[in-house]
Amino acid sequence: YNGVFAQSGPLTLTNDGQISATRGPAVESTAGGTITNTGTIESAHTSATEAVRLVGAATLTNSGTIRSTSGGRSISFVGATTQPTRSPGSSFFENVLR
């Protein structure tokens, strides 16, 4: 299941370590929010699942690594126009769906 899941309000998350999941996105918010990642966010689900799934207005700043080891997208923004911010040296493995 998710490493971090929020649905009742916007998620505010700062990750300096590792968040991982084996059944679904490692980080998922159905109410948008703000994510800052300097560590690793990773989904190892057996089907092509994104590592981060954000629904609604969301901002993601990454200077770490975000990946799906199953061939899924790194990040999926659903119903949002916000784009990820990427710092030098950061990694998005796979595509980002906007």
Secondary structure as UniProt FT lines:
FT   STRAND          4..6
FT   STRAND          11..15
FT   STRAND          18..21
FT   STRAND          27..29
FT   TURN            30..31
FT   STRAND          33..37
FT   STRAND          40..43
FT   STRAND          52..55
FT   STRAND          58..62
FT   STRAND          65..68
FT   TURN            69..70
FT   STRAND          75..78
FT   STRAND          85..86
FT   TURN            88..89
FT   STRAND          91..92
FT   STRAND          96..97
//
